[in-house]
Amino acid sequence: MLTKRQQQILDFYNKFSKKYGYSPSLEEAAKHFHLSSVSGIHQHIQSLIDKGYLSMQKNQPRGV
């Protein structure tokens, strides 16, 4: 089960990836959600990865 914020972040990542062909950076995601730090986004992304909604490519920038 996803939290409301996790669903919003997942939707943002999916829309951004479809539009541009690559994932947003943590900074772009933080800016989109009006956060002053990327650590909050990072925690949500890690939760989405742990739950199997996103995957991470190792040693790749924008590898979510």
CHARMM-style PDB file with segment names, atoms N, HN, CA, C and O in Angstrom:
ATOM      1  N   MET     1       0.839  -1.177   0.000  1.00  0.00      PROA
ATOM      2  CA  MET     1       0.000   0.000   0.000  1.00  0.00      PROA
ATOM      3  C   MET     1       0.886   1.243   0.000  1.00  0.00      PROA
ATOM      4  O   MET     1       1.826   1.346   0.787  1.00  0.00      PROA
ATOM      5  N   LEU     2       0.583   2.165  -0.871  1.00  0.00      PROA
ATOM      6  HN  LEU     2      -0.181   2.082  -1.511  1.00  0.00      PROA
ATOM      7  CA  LEU     2       1.359   3.394  -0.963  1.00  0.00      PROA
ATOM      8  C   LEU     2       0.696   4.513  -0.172  1.00  0.00      PROA
ATOM      9  O   LEU     2      -0.528   4.579  -0.068  1.00  0.00      PROA
ATOM     10  N   THR     3       1.527   5.388   0.381  1.00  0.00      PROA
ATOM     11  HN  THR     3       2.521   5.334   0.296  1.00  0.00      PROA
ATOM     12  CA  THR     3       0.988   6.591   0.998  1.00  0.00      PROA
ATOM     13  C   THR     3       0.601   7.562  -0.115  1.00  0.00      PROA
ATOM     14  O   THR     3       0.970   7.370  -1.273  1.00  0.00      PROA
ATOM     15  N   LYS     4      -0.132   8.585   0.240  1.00  0.00      PROA
ATOM     16  HN  LYS     4      -0.432   8.741   1.181  1.00  0.00      PROA
ATOM     17  CA  LYS     4      -0.549   9.586  -0.746  1.00  0.00      PROA
ATOM     18  C   LYS     4       0.669  10.236  -1.408  1.00  0.00      PROA
ATOM     19  O   LYS     4       0.693  10.414  -2.626  1.00  0.00      PROA
ATOM     20  N   ARG     5       1.665  10.584  -0.618  1.00  0.00      PROA
ATOM     21  HN  ARG     5       1.645  10.439   0.372  1.00  0.00      PROA
ATOM     22  CA  ARG     5       2.867  11.232  -1.151  1.00  0.00      PROA
ATOM     23  C   ARG     5       3.664  10.279  -2.047  1.00  0.00      PROA
ATOM     24  O   ARG     5       4.176  10.691  -3.088  1.00  0.00      PROA
ATOM     25  N   GLN     6       3.770   9.018  -1.650  1.00  0.00      PROA
ATOM     26  HN  GLN     6       3.354   8.683  -0.805  1.00  0.00      PROA
ATOM     27  CA  GLN     6       4.473   8.049  -2.479  1.00  0.00      PROA
ATOM     28  C   GLN     6       3.777   7.890  -3.826  1.00  0.00      PROA
ATOM     29  O   GLN     6       4.445   7.780  -4.854  1.00  0.00      PROA
ATOM     30  N   GLN     7       2.444   7.877  -3.836  1.00  0.00      PROA
ATOM     31  HN  GLN     7       1.901   7.967  -3.001  1.00  0.00      PROA
ATOM     32  CA  GLN     7       1.705   7.778  -5.091  1.00  0.00      PROA
ATOM     33  C   GLN     7       1.956   9.010  -5.950  1.00  0.00      PROA
ATOM     34  O   GLN     7       2.111   8.900  -7.166  1.00  0.00      PROA
ATOM     35  N   GLN     8       1.997  10.181  -5.325  1.00  0.00      PROA
ATOM     36  HN  GLN     8       1.871  10.271  -4.337  1.00  0.00      PROA
ATOM     37  CA  GLN     8       2.268  11.415  -6.065  1.00  0.00      PROA
ATOM     38  C   GLN     8       3.665  11.372  -6.686  1.00  0.00      PROA
ATOM     39  O   GLN     8       3.843  11.767  -7.838  1.00  0.00      PROA
ATOM     40  N   ILE     9       4.632  10.906  -5.948  1.00  0.00      PROA
ATOM     41  HN  ILE     9       4.488  10.585  -5.012  1.00  0.00      PROA
ATOM     42  CA  ILE     9       6.008  10.825  -6.447  1.00  0.00      PROA
ATOM     43  C   ILE     9       6.100   9.793  -7.568  1.00  0.00      PROA
ATOM     44  O   ILE     9       6.753  10.039  -8.582  1.00  0.00      PROA
ATOM     45  N   LEU    10       5.461   8.652  -7.396  1.00  0.00      PROA
ATOM     46  HN  LEU    10       4.931   8.452  -6.572  1.00  0.00      PROA
ATOM     47  CA  LEU    10       5.458   7.631  -8.441  1.00  0.00      PROA
ATOM     48  C   LEU    10       4.825   8.174  -9.719  1.00  0.00      PROA
ATOM     49  O   LEU    10       5.357   7.966 -10.809  1.00  0.00      PROA
ATOM     50  N   ASP    11       3.699   8.864  -9.594  1.00  0.00      PROA
ATOM     51  HN  ASP    11       3.267   9.033  -8.708  1.00  0.00      PROA
ATOM     52  CA  ASP    11       3.041   9.463 -10.758  1.00  0.00      PROA
ATOM     53  C   ASP    11       3.945  10.497 -11.428  1.00  0.00      PROA
ATOM     54  O   ASP    11       4.033  10.544 -12.655  1.00  0.00      PROA
ATOM     55  N   PHE    12       4.617  11.328 -10.620  1.00  0.00      PROA
ATOM     56  HN  PHE    12       4.545  11.290  -9.623  1.00  0.00      PROA
ATOM     57  CA  PHE    12       5.530  12.328 -11.156  1.00  0.00      PROA
ATOM     58  C   PHE    12       6.669  11.668 -11.932  1.00  0.00      PROA
ATOM     59  O   PHE    12       7.004  12.101 -13.035  1.00  0.00      PROA
ATOM     60  N   TYR    13       7.258  10.633 -11.364  1.00  0.00      PROA
ATOM     61  HN  TYR    13       6.986  10.281 -10.468  1.00  0.00      PROA
ATOM     62  CA  TYR    13       8.360   9.935 -12.040  1.00  0.00      PROA
ATOM     63  C   TYR    13       7.892   9.300 -13.352  1.00  0.00      PROA
ATOM     64  O   TYR    13       8.602   9.358 -14.355  1.00  0.00      PROA
ATOM     65  N   ASN    14       6.713   8.703 -13.348  1.00  0.00      PROA
ATOM     66  HN  ASN    14       6.136   8.657 -12.532  1.00  0.00      PROA
ATOM     67  CA  ASN    14       6.193   8.081 -14.565  1.00  0.00      PROA
ATOM     68  C   ASN    14       5.913   9.116 -15.651  1.00  0.00      PROA
ATOM     69  O   ASN    14       6.282   8.910 -16.807  1.00  0.00      PROA
ATOM     70  N   LYS    15       5.268  10.222 -15.297  1.00  0.00      PROA
ATOM     71  HN  LYS    15       4.968  10.389 -14.358  1.00  0.00      PROA
ATOM     72  CA  LYS    15       4.951  11.266 -16.282  1.00  0.00      PROA
ATOM     73  C   LYS    15       6.222  11.915 -16.816  1.00  0.00      PROA
ATOM     74  O   LYS    15       6.348  12.139 -18.020  1.00  0.00      PROA
ATOM     75  N   PHE    16       7.159  12.215 -15.929  1.00  0.00      PROA
ATOM     76  HN  PHE    16       7.057  12.033 -14.951  1.00  0.00      PROA
ATOM     77  CA  PHE    16       8.416  12.846 -16.336  1.00  0.00      PROA
ATOM     78  C   PHE    16       9.182  11.931 -17.287  1.00  0.00      PROA
ATOM     79  O   PHE    16       9.703  12.380 -18.308  1.00  0.00      PROA
ATOM     80  N   SER    17       9.246  10.655 -16.945  1.00  0.00      PROA
ATOM     81  HN  SER    17       8.823  10.290 -16.116  1.00  0.00      PROA
ATOM     82  CA  SER    17       9.981   9.689 -17.774  1.00  0.00      PROA
ATOM     83  C   SER    17       9.353   9.546 -19.157  1.00  0.00      PROA
ATOM     84  O   SER    17      10.067   9.450 -20.155  1.00  0.00      PROA
ATOM     85  N   LYS    18       8.028   9.532 -19.224  1.00  0.00      PROA
ATOM     86  HN  LYS    18       7.448   9.610 -18.414  1.00  0.00      PROA
ATOM     87  CA  LYS    18       7.359   9.437 -20.521  1.00  0.00      PROA
ATOM     88  C   LYS    18       7.603  10.687 -21.360  1.00  0.00      PROA
ATOM     89  O   LYS    18       7.794  10.594 -22.572  1.00  0.00      PROA
ATOM     90  N   LYS    19       7.596  11.852 -20.720  1.00  0.00      PROA
ATOM     91  HN  LYS    19       7.440  11.927 -19.735  1.00  0.00      PROA
ATOM     92  CA  LYS    19       7.751  13.113 -21.444  1.00  0.00      PROA
ATOM     93  C   LYS    19       9.175  13.315 -21.951  1.00  0.00      PROA
ATOM     94  O   LYS    19       9.372  13.721 -23.096  1.00  0.00      PROA
ATOM     95  N   TYR    20      10.167  13.037 -21.110  1.00  0.00      PROA
ATOM     96  HN  TYR    20      10.008  12.708 -20.180  1.00  0.00      PROA
ATOM     97  CA  TYR    20      11.558  13.354 -21.447  1.00  0.00      PROA
ATOM     98  C   TYR    20      12.413  12.146 -21.831  1.00  0.00      PROA
ATOM     99  O   TYR    20      13.486  12.308 -22.412  1.00  0.00      PROA
ATOM    100  N   GLY    21      11.954  10.953 -21.515  1.00  0.00      PROA
ATOM    101  HN  GLY    21      11.082  10.821 -21.043  1.00  0.00      PROA
ATOM    102  CA  GLY    21      12.719   9.760 -21.856  1.00  0.00      PROA
ATOM    103  C   GLY    21      13.773   9.376 -20.836  1.00  0.00      PROA
ATOM    104  O   GLY    21      14.551   8.452 -21.074  1.00  0.00      PROA
ATOM    105  N   TYR    22      13.813  10.056 -19.720  1.00  0.00      PROA
ATOM    106  HN  TYR    22      13.181  10.807 -19.527  1.00  0.00      PROA
ATOM    107  CA  TYR    22      14.723   9.735 -18.625  1.00  0.00      PROA
ATOM    108  C   TYR    22      14.093  10.175 -17.316  1.00  0.00      PROA
ATOM    109  O   TYR    22      13.154  10.971 -17.311  1.00  0.00      PROA
ATOM    110  N   SER    23      14.603   9.663 -16.212  1.00  0.00      PROA
ATOM    111  HN  SER    23      15.365   9.017 -16.215  1.00  0.00      PROA
ATOM    112  CA  SER    23      14.042   9.970 -14.896  1.00  0.00      PROA
ATOM    113  C   SER    23      14.468  11.348 -14.414  1.00  0.00      PROA
ATOM    114  O   SER    23      15.536  11.834 -14.787  1.00  0.00      PROA
ATOM    115  N   PRO    24      13.642  11.982 -13.588  1.00  0.00      PROA
ATOM    116  CA  PRO    24      14.056  13.253 -13.003  1.00  0.00      PROA
ATOM    117  C   PRO    24      15.140  13.050 -11.956  1.00  0.00      PROA
ATOM    118  O   PRO    24      15.228  11.990 -11.337  1.00  0.00      PROA
ATOM    119  N   SER    25      15.946  14.052 -11.768  1.00  0.00      PROA
ATOM    120  HN  SER    25      15.875  14.913 -12.271  1.00  0.00      PROA
ATOM    121  CA  SER    25      16.941  13.990 -10.699  1.00  0.00      PROA
ATOM    122  C   SER    25      16.239  14.190  -9.358  1.00  0.00      PROA
ATOM    123  O   SER    25      15.090  14.630  -9.310  1.00  0.00      PROA
ATOM    124  N   LEU    26      16.928  13.867  -8.285  1.00  0.00      PROA
ATOM    125  HN  LEU    26      17.861  13.509  -8.324  1.00  0.00      PROA
ATOM    126  CA  LEU    26      16.352  14.096  -6.958  1.00  0.00      PROA
ATOM    127  C   LEU    26      16.078  15.582  -6.742  1.00  0.00      PROA
ATOM    128  O   LEU    26      15.090  15.950  -6.106  1.00  0.00      PROA
ATOM    129  N   GLU    27      16.949  16.429  -7.270  1.00  0.00      PROA
ATOM    130  HN  GLU    27      17.752  16.130  -7.786  1.00  0.00      PROA
ATOM    131  CA  GLU    27      16.772  17.874  -7.133  1.00  0.00      PROA
ATOM    132  C   GLU    27      15.524  18.345  -7.877  1.00  0.00      PROA
ATOM    133  O   GLU    27      14.774  19.176  -7.366  1.00  0.00      PROA
ATOM    134  N   GLU    28      15.300  17.820  -9.077  1.00  0.00      PROA
ATOM    135  HN  GLU    28      15.910  17.145  -9.492  1.00  0.00      PROA
ATOM    136  CA  GLU    28      14.109  18.193  -9.840  1.00  0.00      PROA
ATOM    137  C   GLU    28      12.838  17.734  -9.125  1.00  0.00      PROA
ATOM    138  O   GLU    28      11.844  18.460  -9.093  1.00  0.00      PROA
ATOM    139  N   ALA    29      12.871  16.547  -8.562  1.00  0.00      PROA
ATOM    140  HN  ALA    29      13.678  15.957  -8.589  1.00  0.00      PROA
ATOM    141  CA  ALA    29      11.717  16.037  -7.826  1.00  0.00      PROA
ATOM    142  C   ALA    29      11.468  16.872  -6.569  1.00  0.00      PROA
ATOM    143  O   ALA    29      10.323  17.206  -6.262  1.00  0.00      PROA
ATOM    144  N   ALA    30      12.522  17.203  -5.851  1.00  0.00      PROA
ATOM    145  HN  ALA    30      13.452  16.932  -6.100  1.00  0.00      PROA
ATOM    146  CA  ALA    30      12.375  18.026  -4.644  1.00  0.00      PROA
ATOM    147  C   ALA    30      11.802  19.391  -5.003  1.00  0.00      PROA
ATOM    148  O   ALA    30      10.937  19.906  -4.294  1.00  0.00      PROA
ATOM    149  N   LYS    31      12.274  19.976  -6.091  1.00  0.00      PROA
ATOM    150  HN  LYS    31      12.977  19.558  -6.666  1.00  0.00      PROA
ATOM    151  CA  LYS    31      11.768  21.277  -6.532  1.00  0.00      PROA
ATOM    152  C   LYS    31      10.293  21.172  -6.913  1.00  0.00      PROA
ATOM    153  O   LYS    31       9.502  22.052  -6.574  1.00  0.00      PROA
ATOM    154  N   HSD    32       9.923  20.118  -7.603  1.00  0.00      PROA
ATOM    155  HN  HSD    32      10.566  19.403  -7.879  1.00  0.00      PROA
ATOM    156  CA  HSD    32       8.530  19.923  -8.010  1.00  0.00      PROA
ATOM    157  C   HSD    32       7.604  19.855  -6.797  1.00  0.00      PROA
ATOM    158  O   HSD    32       6.496  20.388  -6.834  1.00  0.00      PROA
ATOM    159  N   PHE    33       8.049  19.207  -5.732  1.00  0.00      PROA
ATOM    160  HN  PHE    33       8.950  18.774  -5.702  1.00  0.00      PROA
ATOM    161  CA  PHE    33       7.236  19.046  -4.528  1.00  0.00      PROA
ATOM    162  C   PHE    33       7.520  20.126  -3.476  1.00  0.00      PROA
ATOM    163  O   PHE    33       7.077  20.016  -2.333  1.00  0.00      PROA
ATOM    164  N   HSD    34       8.258  21.165  -3.870  1.00  0.00      PROA
ATOM    165  HN  HSD    34       8.617  21.254  -4.798  1.00  0.00      PROA
ATOM    166  CA  HSD    34       8.545  22.317  -3.000  1.00  0.00      PROA
ATOM    167  C   HSD    34       9.226  21.912  -1.699  1.00  0.00      PROA
ATOM    168  O   HSD    34       8.875  22.397  -0.623  1.00  0.00      PROA
ATOM    169  N   LEU    35      10.201  21.019  -1.811  1.00  0.00      PROA
ATOM    170  HN  LEU    35      10.486  20.625  -2.685  1.00  0.00      PROA
ATOM    171  CA  LEU    35      10.977  20.599  -0.646  1.00  0.00      PROA
ATOM    172  C   LEU    35      12.341  21.269  -0.685  1.00  0.00      PROA
ATOM    173  O   LEU    35      12.920  21.449  -1.757  1.00  0.00      PROA
ATOM    174  N   SER    36      12.849  21.633   0.470  1.00  0.00      PROA
ATOM    175  HN  SER    36      12.379  21.487   1.340  1.00  0.00      PROA
ATOM    176  CA  SER    36      14.139  22.318   0.524  1.00  0.00      PROA
ATOM    177  C   SER    36      15.316  21.351   0.494  1.00  0.00      PROA
ATOM    178  O   SER    36      16.452  21.766   0.265  1.00  0.00      PROA
ATOM    179  N   SER    37      15.055  20.066   0.722  1.00  0.00      PROA
ATOM    180  HN  SER    37      14.132  19.729   0.908  1.00  0.00      PROA
ATOM    181  CA  SER    37      16.114  19.063   0.772  1.00  0.00      PROA
ATOM    182  C   SER    37      15.719  17.845  -0.061  1.00  0.00      PROA
ATOM    183  O   SER    37      14.540  17.513  -0.182  1.00  0.00      PROA
ATOM    184  N   VAL    38      16.719  17.193  -0.626  1.00  0.00      PROA
ATOM    185  HN  VAL    38      17.677  17.462  -0.528  1.00  0.00      PROA
ATOM    186  CA  VAL    38      16.443  15.991  -1.417  1.00  0.00      PROA
ATOM    187  C   VAL    38      16.302  14.747  -0.546  1.00  0.00      PROA
ATOM    188  O   VAL    38      15.911  13.691  -1.045  1.00  0.00      PROA
ATOM    189  N   SER    39      16.610  14.849   0.737  1.00  0.00      PROA
ATOM    190  HN  SER    39      16.927  15.706   1.143  1.00  0.00      PROA
ATOM    191  CA  SER    39      16.556  13.664   1.598  1.00  0.00      PROA
ATOM    192  C   SER    39      15.139  13.116   1.722  1.00  0.00      PROA
ATOM    193  O   SER    39      14.962  11.900   1.796  1.00  0.00      PROA
ATOM    194  N   GLY    40      14.134  13.974   1.745  1.00  0.00      PROA
ATOM    195  HN  GLY    40      14.278  14.962   1.685  1.00  0.00      PROA
ATOM    196  CA  GLY    40      12.745  13.513   1.820  1.00  0.00      PROA
ATOM    197  C   GLY    40      12.351  12.730   0.587  1.00  0.00      PROA
ATOM    198  O   GLY    40      11.732  11.670   0.686  1.00  0.00      PROA
ATOM    199  N   ILE    41      12.711  13.253  -0.581  1.00  0.00      PROA
ATOM    200  HN  ILE    41      13.213  14.114  -0.662  1.00  0.00      PROA
ATOM    201  CA  ILE    41      12.435  12.559  -1.839  1.00  0.00      PROA
ATOM    202  C   ILE    41      13.186  11.233  -1.859  1.00  0.00      PROA
ATOM    203  O   ILE    41      12.642  10.207  -2.268  1.00  0.00      PROA
ATOM    204  N   HSD    42      14.437  11.263  -1.417  1.00  0.00      PROA
ATOM    205  HN  HSD    42      14.879  12.096  -1.085  1.00  0.00      PROA
ATOM    206  CA  HSD    42      15.253  10.050  -1.413  1.00  0.00      PROA
ATOM    207  C   HSD    42      14.596   8.961  -0.566  1.00  0.00      PROA
ATOM    208  O   HSD    42      14.583   7.795  -0.960  1.00  0.00      PROA
ATOM    209  N   GLN    43      14.058   9.329   0.582  1.00  0.00      PROA
ATOM    210  HN  GLN    43      14.069  10.276   0.902  1.00  0.00      PROA
ATOM    211  CA  GLN    43      13.398   8.346   1.454  1.00  0.00      PROA
ATOM    212  C   GLN    43      12.179   7.745   0.769  1.00  0.00      PROA
ATOM    213  O   GLN    43      11.956   6.537   0.841  1.00  0.00      PROA
ATOM    214  N   HSD    44      11.389   8.585   0.106  1.00  0.00      PROA
ATOM    215  HN  HSD    44      11.570   9.567   0.048  1.00  0.00      PROA
ATOM    216  CA  HSD    44      10.212   8.083  -0.593  1.00  0.00      PROA
ATOM    217  C   HSD    44      10.610   7.188  -1.767  1.00  0.00      PROA
ATOM    218  O   HSD    44       9.990   6.150  -1.997  1.00  0.00      PROA
ATOM    219  N   ILE    45      11.635   7.588  -2.503  1.00  0.00      PROA
ATOM    220  HN  ILE    45      12.139   8.431  -2.316  1.00  0.00      PROA
ATOM    221  CA  ILE    45      12.114   6.786  -3.633  1.00  0.00      PROA
ATOM    222  C   ILE    45      12.596   5.424  -3.129  1.00  0.00      PROA
ATOM    223  O   ILE    45      12.292   4.395  -3.731  1.00  0.00      PROA
ATOM    224  N   GLN    46      13.341   5.418  -2.035  1.00  0.00      PROA
ATOM    225  HN  GLN    46      13.588   6.255  -1.546  1.00  0.00      PROA
ATOM    226  CA  GLN    46      13.826   4.162  -1.476  1.00  0.00      PROA
ATOM    227  C   GLN    46      12.663   3.265  -1.056  1.00  0.00      PROA
ATOM    228  O   GLN    46      12.712   2.051  -1.255  1.00  0.00      PROA
ATOM    229  N   SER    47      11.634   3.851  -0.483  1.00  0.00      PROA
ATOM    230  HN  SER    47      11.594   4.837  -0.321  1.00  0.00      PROA
ATOM    231  CA  SER    47      10.445   3.072  -0.109  1.00  0.00      PROA
ATOM    232  C   SER    47       9.776   2.477  -1.345  1.00  0.00      PROA
ATOM    233  O   SER    47       9.352   1.321  -1.328  1.00  0.00      PROA
ATOM    234  N   LEU    48       9.682   3.264  -2.415  1.00  0.00      PROA
ATOM    235  HN  LEU    48      10.026   4.203  -2.429  1.00  0.00      PROA
ATOM    236  CA  LEU    48       9.074   2.773  -3.653  1.00  0.00      PROA
ATOM    237  C   LEU    48       9.908   1.652  -4.277  1.00  0.00      PROA
ATOM    238  O   LEU    48       9.362   0.708  -4.848  1.00  0.00      PROA
ATOM    239  N   ILE    49      11.222   1.763  -4.163  1.00  0.00      PROA
ATOM    240  HN  ILE    49      11.665   2.529  -3.699  1.00  0.00      PROA
ATOM    241  CA  ILE    49      12.112   0.704  -4.656  1.00  0.00      PROA
ATOM    242  C   ILE    49      11.924  -0.556  -3.812  1.00  0.00      PROA
ATOM    243  O   ILE    49      11.809  -1.657  -4.352  1.00  0.00      PROA
ATOM    244  N   ASP    50      11.893  -0.395  -2.489  1.00  0.00      PROA
ATOM    245  HN  ASP    50      11.986   0.499  -2.050  1.00  0.00      PROA
ATOM    246  CA  ASP    50      11.723  -1.536  -1.586  1.00  0.00      PROA
ATOM    247  C   ASP    50      10.389  -2.255  -1.821  1.00  0.00      PROA
ATOM    248  O   ASP    50      10.303  -3.475  -1.681  1.00  0.00      PROA
ATOM    249  N   LYS    51       9.357  -1.493  -2.179  1.00  0.00      PROA
ATOM    250  HN  LYS    51       9.428  -0.502  -2.294  1.00  0.00      PROA
ATOM    251  CA  LYS    51       8.038  -2.072  -2.421  1.00  0.00      PROA
ATOM    252  C   LYS    51       7.887  -2.613  -3.845  1.00  0.00      PROA
ATOM    253  O   LYS    51       6.876  -3.234  -4.171  1.00  0.00      PROA
ATOM    254  N   GLY    52       8.896  -2.377  -4.691  1.00  0.00      PROA
ATOM    255  HN  GLY    52       9.718  -1.873  -4.426  1.00  0.00      PROA
ATOM    256  CA  GLY    52       8.874  -2.929  -6.035  1.00  0.00      PROA
ATOM    257  C   GLY    52       8.215  -2.059  -7.094  1.00  0.00      PROA
ATOM    258  O   GLY    52       8.004  -2.519  -8.217  1.00  0.00      PROA
ATOM    259  N   TYR    53       7.884  -0.809  -6.764  1.00  0.00      PROA
ATOM    260  HN  TYR    53       8.055  -0.436  -5.853  1.00  0.00      PROA
ATOM    261  CA  TYR    53       7.243   0.080  -7.729  1.00  0.00      PROA
ATOM    262  C   TYR    53       8.251   0.758  -8.654  1.00  0.00      PROA
ATOM    263  O   TYR    53       7.918   1.112  -9.785  1.00  0.00      PROA
ATOM    264  N   LEU    54       9.461   0.935  -8.183  1.00  0.00      PROA
ATOM    265  HN  LEU    54       9.732   0.647  -7.264  1.00  0.00      PROA
ATOM    266  CA  LEU    54      10.543   1.516  -8.980  1.00  0.00      PROA
ATOM    267  C   LEU    54      11.766   0.612  -8.868  1.00  0.00      PROA
ATOM    268  O   LEU    54      11.891  -0.182  -7.935  1.00  0.00      PROA
ATOM    269  N   SER    55      12.651   0.750  -9.827  1.00  0.00      PROA
ATOM    270  HN  SER    55      12.550   1.395 -10.585  1.00  0.00      PROA
ATOM    271  CA  SER    55      13.918   0.023  -9.754  1.00  0.00      PROA
ATOM    272  C   SER    55      15.059   1.011  -9.968  1.00  0.00      PROA
ATOM    273  O   SER    55      14.872   2.081 -10.548  1.00  0.00      PROA
ATOM    274  N   MET    56      16.226   0.641  -9.498  1.00  0.00      PROA
ATOM    275  HN  MET    56      16.378  -0.228  -9.027  1.00  0.00      PROA
ATOM    276  CA  MET    56      17.390   1.514  -9.580  1.00  0.00      PROA
ATOM    277  C   MET    56      18.475   0.845 -10.410  1.00  0.00      PROA
ATOM    278  O   MET    56      18.824  -0.313 -10.181  1.00  0.00      PROA
ATOM    279  N   GLN    57      19.004   1.590 -11.378  1.00  0.00      PROA
ATOM    280  HN  GLN    57      18.720   2.530 -11.564  1.00  0.00      PROA
ATOM    281  CA  GLN    57      20.140   1.103 -12.168  1.00  0.00      PROA
ATOM    282  C   GLN    57      21.406   1.586 -11.482  1.00  0.00      PROA
ATOM    283  O   GLN    57      21.579   2.781 -11.246  1.00  0.00      PROA
ATOM    284  N   LYS    58      22.274   0.664 -11.170  1.00  0.00      PROA
ATOM    285  HN  LYS    58      22.134  -0.307 -11.362  1.00  0.00      PROA
ATOM    286  CA  LYS    58      23.505   1.020 -10.453  1.00  0.00      PROA
ATOM    287  C   LYS    58      24.447   1.813 -11.338  1.00  0.00      PROA
ATOM    288  O   LYS    58      24.528   1.586 -12.545  1.00  0.00      PROA
ATOM    289  N   ASN    59      25.154   2.741 -10.727  1.00  0.00      PROA
ATOM    290  HN  ASN    59      25.089   2.926  -9.747  1.00  0.00      PROA
ATOM    291  CA  ASN    59      26.162   3.570 -11.371  1.00  0.00      PROA
ATOM    292  C   ASN    59      25.641   4.336 -12.577  1.00  0.00      PROA
ATOM    293  O   ASN    59      26.377   4.568 -13.536  1.00  0.00      PROA
ATOM    294  N   GLN    60      24.369   4.729 -12.530  1.00  0.00      PROA
ATOM    295  HN  GLN    60      23.771   4.540 -11.751  1.00  0.00      PROA
ATOM    296  CA  GLN    60      23.770   5.518 -13.595  1.00  0.00      PROA
ATOM    297  C   GLN    60      23.171   6.789 -13.011  1.00  0.00      PROA
ATOM    298  O   GLN    60      22.405   6.733 -12.050  1.00  0.00      PROA
ATOM    299  N   PRO    61      23.517   7.932 -13.588  1.00  0.00      PROA
ATOM    300  CA  PRO    61      22.806   9.142 -13.147  1.00  0.00      PROA
ATOM    301  C   PRO    61      21.367   9.041 -13.600  1.00  0.00      PROA
ATOM    302  O   PRO    61      21.091   8.537 -14.689  1.00  0.00      PROA
ATOM    303  N   ARG    62      20.461   9.508 -12.789  1.00  0.00      PROA
ATOM    304  HN  ARG    62      20.685   9.918 -11.905  1.00  0.00      PROA
ATOM    305  CA  ARG    62      19.027   9.426 -13.082  1.00  0.00      PROA
ATOM    306  C   ARG    62      18.627   7.977 -13.321  1.00  0.00      PROA
ATOM    307  O   ARG    62      17.833   7.688 -14.216  1.00  0.00      PROA
ATOM    308  N   GLY    63      19.165   7.083 -12.538  1.00  0.00      PROA
ATOM    309  HN  GLY    63      19.810   7.317 -11.811  1.00  0.00      PROA
ATOM    310  CA  GLY    63      18.983   5.651 -12.754  1.00  0.00      PROA
ATOM    311  C   GLY    63      17.764   5.040 -12.091  1.00  0.00      PROA
ATOM    312  O   GLY    63      17.708   3.823 -11.913  1.00  0.00      PROA
ATOM    313  N   VAL    64      16.793   5.851 -11.724  1.00  0.00      PROA
ATOM    314  HN  VAL    64      16.839   6.839 -11.869  1.00  0.00      PROA
ATOM    315  CA  VAL    64      15.572   5.300 -11.101  1.00  0.00      PROA
ATOM    316  C   VAL    64      14.630   4.864 -12.204  1.00  0.00      PROA
ATOM    317  OT1 VAL    64      13.538   4.370 -11.924  1.00  0.00      PROA
TER     318      VAL     64
END
